[in-house]
Amino acid sequence: MFKFLESRDPATIALKVEGKVTEEDALKMDQHVKETFGDDTPFNMLAIFDKLDGSSLKGLTKGTKFDAKRWDQFRKFAIISDKKWLEVSTKVGNYLPGVTAEHFDSSQLEQAWDWIKQ
C-alpha cells in the first residue's frame, strides 16, 4: 500500500510503502503524477519501504506499466530501507537510462532529502 507523505521539494513525490503493492496503488500513483506533473514535467521520487510483504502480480504488472509510461519523467529515485535486496535492486536501477537511483538506510532520511534536492 502507498501512503503519500508531505514532500519537502515541489519536484519530488514522497511516499511510504507498506504491505503489498497492488494494482490500485499503481493506478493511484499514475493519477497523482498526472495531476501534479502532467505528462511531460520531470519529477523525483523518495520512497520509504517499511514492512514490505511483496507485490501482488497485478500490482507488479501495473507498476511496471506505470514505470514504462512515465520513464522519461523520472529524474532521481531515493529508496529508504534496511532491506538488503532493495539496496541491490537500487544499484541495478542506476544502469537504466535517464534515472539516478540511490539507496539509504532508514536512519539516513535527511541525507536522502539532501541528495534528491541537489
N, C-alpha and C positions, 0 to 999 in steps of 0.2 A: 504494500500500500504506500502511495506517495502522500506526503503531507508538505504542502508549500510553506516555507518559512519566510520571515521578513528578510529581504535581501539588503545588504549593505552597499550594493552597487546597482545602478539602474540597468546596466547591461548584463546582469547575472541573475539567473534563476537559482534560488536556494531551496533545497528540499531535503526532507528526511525520508529514507526508505526503510520500512519495517515490514516484516512478514513476507507475504508473497506479492510479487508484481503481477498485476492482472491486465487483461485487455482493457478494462475500464480505466486503469491507471495510464496506459499508453494513450488512450483517447483523450483523457483529461489533460495530459501533458501537451498533446498536439493542439488542443483548443487554447490552452494557456499561452503557448508560443504564438499562435496565430493572433490572439487578441493583444498580446504585449509587443510582439516584434514583427508581425505581419509575415510575409513570405520571403523577404529579402534581407532584413536587418540582422546582422551578426549578433550572437549572444554567447555568454559563458554559462556554465552550469557548475554549481557547487552542491555535491550530494553527500549527505551523511548516511552511511549504511549502518543500521543497528538491528540486531535480532533478525537477520535475513534468513528466511526459510526457503528461498528459491523462487522460481517463477513458474507460473502456470504456462503450459505450452502455448495457449492462445495469447497470453500476455507477452511472452517472449517473441512470438511471431509479430504481433502488433508493434512491440517496442522496436524490433528490427526495421519494420516498415517506417516507423517514425524516424529512426536514425537516418535511413536512406533518404527519406523525403526532405529532411532538414539538414543534411550533411553540409551543404555549402554555407549554412548559417552558423555552425559550431565554430568557436574560436578556442576556448580553453575549457577543460573539464577537470575540476578538482574533486577527488574522491577521498573521503574521510572514513577510515575504517581500520579496525585492528585485525581484519581477516586477511591472512596471507595470500589466499587465492585472488582477492581483489587487487592486492598490491602487484602481483604478477600480471594480471589482466591489464592493469593500467599501463605497465611498461609496453605491452603489445600494442595498446592503443596509440602510442607515440609513432608507430610506423604507418598510421593511416594518414593520407594526405590532408593537410589543412587543419588538423586538430592537434593541440598540445594537451596532453594529459599528465597529471601529477597526482601521486598518492601521498596522503598524510595520515599519520596515526590519529586516533581520536583526541589525543592531548594537544594536537597541533592545529586547532581550528583558526587561531589568529594568523599563523603562518600561511594557512590555506587562503584566507581572505587577502592577505598581503600579496601573495603570488598571483591570485586571479585578477587583482586590480592593477597590476603592473602593465 
